Amino acid sequence: MPAVAGCSFCAVVAGEIEAAHVVHETDVVVAFLDHRPVFPGHTLVVPRAHLETLLDLPPDLVAPYFTEVQRLAAAVPTAMEAQGSFVAMNNVVSQSVPHLHTHVVPRRRKDGLRGFFWPRTKYESEADMAETAARVRAALG
């Protein structure tokens, strides 16, 4: 499926947004740091194909897509020295970009995240974001 003009995630997949801080790529997915993370290391996993919701994901891509989500759910906490991860996906409602994406957020006990309220932060600098991306890539092995 071709990229959709104006879709920021399609632009990341196409390599048009250098500041995306891609941490992982396969034939099926691209994973990159969220530019407004809940916590540093917050990673988005998107299919290369422009698919808007989980319902649009073809059955033959379900296993390859979620295998990579699972890999990121292990790597992100390792990279960020966290105790676990929060993995989430919105479909239409609260979906800020209409391109299927899965959030992988590092979690620590008593980190203050409660329910579905996601306070967003910013990285201290571009260098801080680049260093975080390098840590996630290294944790993937």
Secondary structure as GFF3:
##gff-version 3
##sequence-region A 1 141
A	DSSP	alpha_helix	8	13	.	.	.	ID=ss1
A	DSSP	three_ten_helix	18	20	.	.	.	ID=ss2
A	DSSP	beta_strand	22	25	.	.	.	ID=ss3
A	DSSP	beta_strand	29	33	.	.	.	ID=ss4
A	DSSP	beta_strand	43	47	.	.	.	ID=ss5
A	DSSP	three_ten_helix	54	56	.	.	.	ID=ss6
A	DSSP	alpha_helix	59	80	.	.	.	ID=ss7
A	DSSP	beta_strand	84	88	.	.	.	ID=ss8
A	DSSP	beta_strand	102	107	.	.	.	ID=ss9
A	DSSP	alpha_helix	126	140	.	.	.	ID=ss10
###
